[in-house]
């Protein structure tokens, strides 16, 4: 799509290039914003800091996002997209139920251990900061949590209905597994790499066969 | 110990009174600091904010604590003492093992639901903020976490050794239960009061009798 050879045929290309440059700038700013927020929380985000880190002017970043709240919401959305890309989508090749749950957890471990974001799990880093503060940012983080837990619950339900695991309350199991993952994220930040085996053992217990 | 009648016999009383006043001021500042840090994290603490909220001068608060780090560490210590007083100590009347675990969890639910601190569980509010930051504050929060999990593990071990519950890995069970409590704290902040029943059901499952 660089399209240099078509410049004469496409008088609107300069605009397209400007748009593309805008998209790239926006994406670079958001990638940095997500890293910063995973370390110090969305509260610590500032136009100045993000601008310095990405080599842009503060005014330039401000023009793109206008308010700190818009920047925060865009960062949540960006983190969500990268999480889905890294954890949720690659697991879709696995069958629903037990196999999918194992794949989701393995992908999550890589996501938190590598980690994808400098400060580890984005939701873990920000949910405890915003849980007492009603507003759009909290709602956005809550949406991530609901969608993730619903996904886990659906596959627990499928596994139980198929008779692959003992009967259980899918929502309760999803809450429990998510709680363990969030605590594991903290342990990984503290350098306790043995926690990944603990996560696998807890999942094994939750997926124990019926009877 | 007001000791007015002994003033003539105790020439050092004015100093004692000053000391007592200092202790009360310190305690009032720390109580407010713990509430603020449970809401916005220890990072958000400032001499100015704490002074305004307690009707003291900023210089007065600064004289008491000298640096922000000392104030943060004193707040962690104060929160720890209040947590032990509210959750750990009242459970000591219960027998070791299953009964003690149930009492600890019930006390913890009151601690997080009432809540004792404005923003709920103090460790939950601050651990995700400091988990990526080596230093004295993180060490202090980590000490709370270790002591709490060790306490839980000891009673899981006792319950299993007594044959009251199925055999389990006490450290793994403590990690899992603590993870559930931290996630429940977030849910309580979000207004989901039904989570306390989820906590009780998960504990019931963990305390299921041996085969």
Interface residues (C-beta under 8 A of the other chain):
Chain A: X39 X40 X41 X43 X44 X118 X119 X120 X124 X125 X127 X128 X129 X131 X132 X138 X142 X169 X172 X175 X176 X178 X179 X180 X182 X183 X184 X186 X189 X190 X195 X198 X201 X202
Chain B: X39 X40 X41 X43 X44 X118 X119 X120 X124 X125 X127 X128 X129 X131 X132 X138 X142 X169 X172 X175 X176 X178 X179 X180 X182 X183 X184 X186 X189 X190 X195 X198 X201 X202
